[in-house]
Amino acid sequence: MTEAMDIPGAKGMNHSSRFTLDWADSYTIHSYEVDTEGRVTLAALCRFMQESAWRHADHLEMGYSRFVEENFAWILSRQRICVDTYPRWGDSVTVRTRPTGTDRLFCYRDFILTDASEHIIGRAATMWFAIALATRAPQRTDAYFHVPLPDDGNLPPPVRLRKLPPPSTSDHKYTVQVAYGDLDTNHHVNNVRYIDWIVDSFADDFLKTHSLTELEINYLSEARYGDEIVVCGQDNDATTYHHRLVRSGDDVELIRARTYWHTTEVPELP
């Protein structure tokens, strides 16, 4: 995954158009974006990436401003993010992103995260599609994706994430109810909130001794205000877990995910 997701430098820009294909934003990590150890959370990093994707899509004239006029909405379908190092409160993170291709239904976008010293601390691959808000029907990419992508060998191939298998057992369960603050502008649960709930489903002792190094997630259906969500987890081994989020009212599967964890050292008490 790491090698396939390298984003080329400025030489990969499409100079033949008015659009910039390589996009970068810098973010400062705030006190409300860190965990109990003062490290930025994975959910916060995903929010940074979502914001940069929105800003870049707006620059490419395929963002919220245009989609509101056409009654479209972007939907994040699949995502995989790897994090090598979690910066801390007060540090800065730069998100670099670019589209890497399209097919009939999906648009592909990659990300690289760097620290203040320009060291790579994480990478991500995402798959998106657009729906018509009136019918919720997916739209063909040629109906809205109009930016030509260079075919000069500088663009990495799209990372086509596969559908994850569901957990075969439920070793632990965690229940939440969708509140108003969980919703986005489309009035369904913001995709990052599911990541919060997956992490929250682990016990406090586990989170104190483990660091989340990779998350892969499939978004399958939408949840709305008032829904009760059950987060089911399967302990695959000491470092790998499979997750399934289900709406309890009708048993509709909303999310499948897989998380990978690294054991961290716990300082000895004096």
Buried (B, 14 or more C-beta within 10 A) or exposed (E): BEEEBEBBEEEBBBEEEEBBBBBBBEBEBEEEBBBEEBBBBBBBBBBBBBEBBEBBBBBBEBBBEBBEEBEBBBBBBBBBBBBBBBBEBEBEBBBBBBBBBBEEBBBBBBBBBBBEEEEBBBBBBBBBBBBBBEEEEBBEBEEBBEBEBBEEEBBBEBBEBEEBEBBEEBEBEBEBEBEEEBBEEBEBBBBBBBBBBBBEBBEEEEBEEBBBBBBBBBBBEBBEEEBEBBBBBBEBEEBEBBBBBBBEEEEBBBBBBBBBBEEEEEEEEE
